[in-house]
Amino acid sequence: MRPRIDPVVWRAPAPPPRARLRASRPPMPTPILRSVGAVGAVGPEDVAVHPDGGLYTGVEDGRILRLPLAGGPPVEVADTGGRPLGVEVSSDGDLVVSDAYRGLLRVSPTSGAVEVLADGFRLCDNAAVARDGTIYFSDSSQRHGLAHWRADILEHTGTGRLLRRSPSGSVSVVLEGLQFANGVALAADESFVAVAETGAYRISRVWLTGPRAGDHDVLIDNLPGFPDNLSTGADGRIWIALATLRNPALDRLHALPPALRRLVWSLPTALQPAPARTTWVMAVNGAGEVVADLQTSDADYHMVTGVREHEGTLYLGSLVETSVAVVSLA
């Protein structure tokens, strides 16, 4: 049964000119697909590159898979018993996994052992690990779980949070009132932590060092699509996975009386505003300037939710696909 929603009126900013299906300039190279469907897996939502030469991802049925970067079939290394979303690599080689149902986890890629680091969240989504072991992670919504993520976007009540887990194990709130808190990434020098607000089309930021430590602002606003996971790439750029482009019907709905959104929420999913098919990632620098924008609607791959740069290559994950996509930046 669908949960009740209590919508809030919101007037979205007018979308930028690039908020449309298009071929980017330069064009996105045709992705090479690395299947996880061969082992019956669906939804490699995020990807992480490990020093052991493996690409790690979590899939819908709870498994953590390793795909050799050099090629070869995926291998199961662990099972969280939940739904793993964000995957990060800690300094000791263990994986830090954001599990939608079980919370923040530590997973050994060698033994398969799973340890709960923090739990009690409605939707633990993504994380970033600092050099001292501090983990910044997102709790997307305090009202709706993964099965009803659309409800949170439609409702727009802003109950998402950015949290911090210290090396000692204590958990504190860094920033709250976020519109579906999603991807998390640290600046290369760890001067700030960025968090995607999927429901507001922006990337917010909290300063960690310097004269502005503790302050928060917006790294980039009015994005052309729905931002999902984030990661830090070469030259300190922050990569943004854009799951789909802005939906004009949804933007109009947000500005109308709440009763209309309750009506839309009661309709079959097929009759609600739906994501368009596109493969899309962007990157911004520390000033919020766009330094890369790659999009195509021609690839047999869509709803990109994870992005990772490694040695001139982008690795993309998707909440719904049965493959990891590999894109050359050459």
C-alpha positions in Angstrom: 0.0 0.0 0.0 1.2 3.5 -0.8 1.9 5.8 2.0 0.0 9.1 2.4 1.8 12.2 1.1 1.5 15.7 2.5 2.8 17.9 -0.3 4.4 21.3 0.1 3.9 24.0 -2.6 7.2 24.7 -4.3 8.0 26.8 -7.3 10.9 25.3 -9.1 13.4 27.7 -10.9 13.0 27.8 -14.7 15.2 25.0 -16.1 18.4 26.0 -17.8 18.6 25.6 -21.7 20.5 22.3 -21.4 17.6 20.6 -19.5 16.6 18.5 -22.5 17.5 15.3 -24.3 20.4 16.0 -26.5 23.8 14.8 -27.7 26.5 16.7 -25.8 29.4 18.5 -27.3 31.8 16.8 -27.2 29.6 13.8 -27.6 29.6 11.1 -25.0 31.5 8.0 -26.3 29.4 5.0 -26.7 29.4 3.1 -23.3 30.8 -0.4 -23.2 28.5 -2.5 -21.0 29.8 -4.9 -18.3 27.0 -7.2 -17.5 26.0 -8.2 -14.0 22.9 -9.9 -15.4 25.1 -13.0 -16.1 24.8 -13.8 -12.4 21.2 -12.8 -12.2 21.8 -9.3 -10.8 19.8 -6.1 -11.4 20.5 -2.6 -10.4 24.3 -1.9 -9.9 23.3 1.4 -8.3 26.8 2.7 -7.5 30.4 1.7 -8.4 33.8 2.0 -6.6 37.3 1.2 -7.8 39.4 -0.8 -5.4 43.2 -0.9 -5.3 42.9 -4.7 -5.7 42.0 -4.1 -9.4 38.3 -4.7 -8.9 35.2 -2.6 -9.6 32.7 -3.1 -6.7 29.0 -2.6 -6.9 25.8 -3.5 -4.9 22.7 -4.9 -6.5 19.0 -5.3 -5.9 19.1 -8.6 -4.1 21.6 -7.5 -1.5 24.8 -8.9 -3.1 28.1 -7.1 -3.4 29.8 -8.0 -6.6 33.4 -7.6 -7.9 34.1 -7.0 -11.6 37.8 -7.2 -12.5 38.8 -4.0 -14.2 40.9 -6.0 -16.7 37.7 -7.9 -17.7 36.0 -11.1 -16.7 32.7 -12.1 -15.1 31.3 -10.6 -11.8 31.9 -12.5 -8.6 29.9 -12.3 -5.4 32.0 -11.2 -2.4 29.3 -10.5 0.2 25.6 -10.2 0.9 24.3 -7.4 3.0 20.8 -8.9 3.4 19.4 -5.5 2.4 19.6 -3.3 -0.6 23.1 -1.8 -1.0 23.3 1.6 -2.8 26.4 3.7 -2.3 29.8 1.9 -2.2 33.0 3.5 -1.1 36.5 2.1 -0.4 38.1 3.0 3.0 41.8 3.4 3.6 42.1 -0.1 5.0 40.6 -1.7 1.9 37.2 -2.5 3.4 34.1 -1.2 1.7 31.7 1.3 3.2 28.3 0.5 2.0 25.1 2.6 2.3 22.3 0.1 2.5 18.8 1.4 2.0 17.4 -1.0 4.6 20.2 -1.8 7.0 22.0 1.5 7.3 25.8 2.3 7.1 27.8 -0.9 6.8 31.4 -2.0 6.7 32.0 -4.9 4.3 35.1 -7.0 3.9 35.7 -7.8 0.2 38.0 -10.7 1.2 36.0 -12.5 3.9 32.5 -11.2 3.1 31.9 -10.1 6.7 29.3 -7.4 7.2 29.4 -5.0 10.1 26.7 -2.4 10.9 28.4 1.0 11.6 25.1 3.0 12.0 21.5 2.2 11.6 18.0 3.4 12.3 17.6 5.4 9.1 14.7 5.5 6.7 16.8 5.5 3.6 20.6 5.4 3.9 21.8 6.3 0.4 25.4 7.4 -0.2 28.7 8.2 1.6 32.2 9.6 1.4 35.1 8.5 3.6 37.6 11.1 4.8 41.3 10.3 5.3 40.9 10.1 9.1 38.1 7.6 8.8 35.2 10.0 9.3 32.3 9.0 7.2 29.8 11.5 5.8 26.6 9.9 4.6 23.0 10.7 3.5 19.7 9.7 4.9 17.5 10.6 1.9 14.1 11.0 3.7 12.7 10.6 7.2 9.3 9.8 5.7 9.7 7.5 2.8 11.8 4.4 2.1 13.4 3.2 -1.1 10.2 1.6 -2.4 8.5 5.0 -2.3 11.3 7.4 -3.4 8.9 8.9 -5.9 6.6 9.9 -2.9 9.4 12.0 -1.4 10.1 13.8 -4.7 6.4 14.5 -5.3 5.8 15.6 -1.7 8.8 17.9 -1.4 8.8 18.1 2.4 12.6 18.2 2.7 13.3 15.7 5.5 16.7 14.5 4.1 19.9 14.8 6.2 23.6 14.7 5.8 25.2 12.9 8.7 28.7 12.3 10.1 30.1 9.1 11.7 33.3 9.9 13.6 36.1 7.3 13.8 35.0 6.7 17.4 31.5 5.6 16.2 29.4 8.6 17.2 26.9 9.9 14.7 25.8 13.5 14.4 23.7 15.6 12.0 25.7 17.9 9.7 22.9 19.4 7.6 19.1 18.8 7.6 16.1 20.0 5.7 17.4 18.5 2.5 15.2 17.7 -0.5 15.9 13.9 -0.9 19.5 13.9 0.2 21.5 11.7 -2.1 25.1 11.6 -3.3 27.9 12.7 -1.1 31.5 13.7 -2.0 34.4 15.3 -0.3 36.6 18.0 -1.9 40.0 16.6 -2.9 41.6 18.6 0.0 38.6 17.8 2.3 37.8 21.5 2.7 34.1 20.8 2.1 31.6 18.0 1.8 29.0 18.2 -0.9 25.6 16.5 -0.9 23.1 16.2 -3.8 19.5 17.3 -3.2 17.7 15.3 -5.9 14.3 17.0 -5.3 15.7 20.5 -5.6 18.1 20.1 -8.6 21.1 21.3 -6.6 24.3 20.3 -4.9 24.7 21.8 -1.4 28.0 22.1 0.5 29.2 22.3 4.1 32.6 23.8 4.7 34.8 21.7 7.0 38.0 23.7 7.2 39.2 27.4 6.9 37.4 30.6 7.9 34.0 29.3 6.8 34.2 26.0 8.6 30.7 25.0 9.7 28.9 27.2 7.1 26.9 25.8 4.3 26.0 27.1 0.8 25.1 25.8 -2.6 27.9 24.5 -4.9 25.7 24.5 -8.0 22.0 25.3 -8.3 19.3 24.7 -10.9 20.8 21.6 -12.5 19.2 20.4 -15.8 18.4 17.0 -14.3 17.9 15.0 -11.1 21.3 14.6 -9.4 22.0 11.2 -7.8 25.4 9.9 -6.6 28.5 12.0 -6.5 32.2 11.2 -6.5 35.5 13.1 -6.6 37.6 12.7 -9.7 40.8 14.0 -11.3 41.8 17.6 -10.6 39.3 17.7 -7.7 36.3 17.8 -9.9 33.0 16.6 -8.5 31.2 14.1 -10.8 27.4 14.2 -10.7 25.3 11.3 -12.0 22.1 12.7 -13.5 19.4 10.0 -13.4 17.2 11.8 -15.8 16.4 15.3 -17.1 13.9 17.7 -15.5 10.2 17.0 -16.0 8.2 20.1 -16.9 4.9 18.4 -15.7 6.5 17.7 -12.3 7.7 21.2 -11.9 4.2 22.6 -12.7 2.7 20.1 -10.2 4.9 21.3 -7.4 3.5 24.8 -7.7 -0.1 23.7 -7.7 -2.4 23.0 -4.7 -1.3 19.9 -2.7 -4.6 18.1 -3.4 -3.6 17.7 -7.1 -0.3 15.9 -6.1 -2.2 13.6 -3.9 -4.4 12.8 -6.8 -1.4 12.1 -9.1 0.1 9.9 -6.3 -3.0 7.8 -6.3 -2.7 7.1 -10.0 -1.0 4.0 -11.4 2.7 4.6 -11.8 2.4 4.4 -15.6 0.3 7.6 -15.4 2.6 9.6 -13.2 5.5 11.8 -14.5 8.2 9.3 -15.6 12.0 9.5 -16.0 13.1 10.0 -19.6 15.7 7.6 -21.0 19.2 9.2 -21.1 22.8 8.5 -20.1 24.1 11.6 -18.4 26.9 12.8 -16.2 28.3 16.2 -15.4 31.3 17.4 -13.4 31.9 20.7 -11.6 35.0 22.3 -10.0 35.2 23.7 -6.5 33.7 27.0 -7.7 30.6 25.2 -9.0 31.5 25.7 -12.6 30.6 23.0 -15.1 33.8 21.4 -16.5 32.3 18.3 -18.1 28.8 17.6 -19.5 28.3 14.2 -21.2 24.9 13.1 -22.4 23.4 10.7 -24.9 20.0 9.2 -25.5 21.3 6.7 -28.0 23.0 4.3 -25.6 21.2 1.2 -24.5 21.6 2.4 -20.9 19.6 4.7 -18.7 18.9 6.1 -15.2 22.6 6.6 -14.3 22.8 6.8 -10.5 26.5 6.2 -9.9 29.7 7.6 -11.5 33.4 7.0 -10.8 36.4 8.3 -12.6 39.6 6.1 -12.7 42.6 6.6 -15.0 40.8 8.3 -17.8 37.7 6.2 -17.7 34.2 6.7 -16.2 32.4 3.8 -14.6 28.6 4.3 -14.4 26.0 2.5 -12.3 22.2 2.4 -12.6 19.4 1.6 -10.3 17.5 -0.3 -12.9 20.0 -1.7 -15.5 21.7 -5.1 -15.5 25.2 -3.7 -16.5 27.8 -1.3 -15.4 28.7 1.1 -18.2 32.3 2.0 -19.1 32.9 5.4 -20.8 36.3 6.5 -22.1 37.3 10.1 -21.4 40.1 10.0 -24.0 
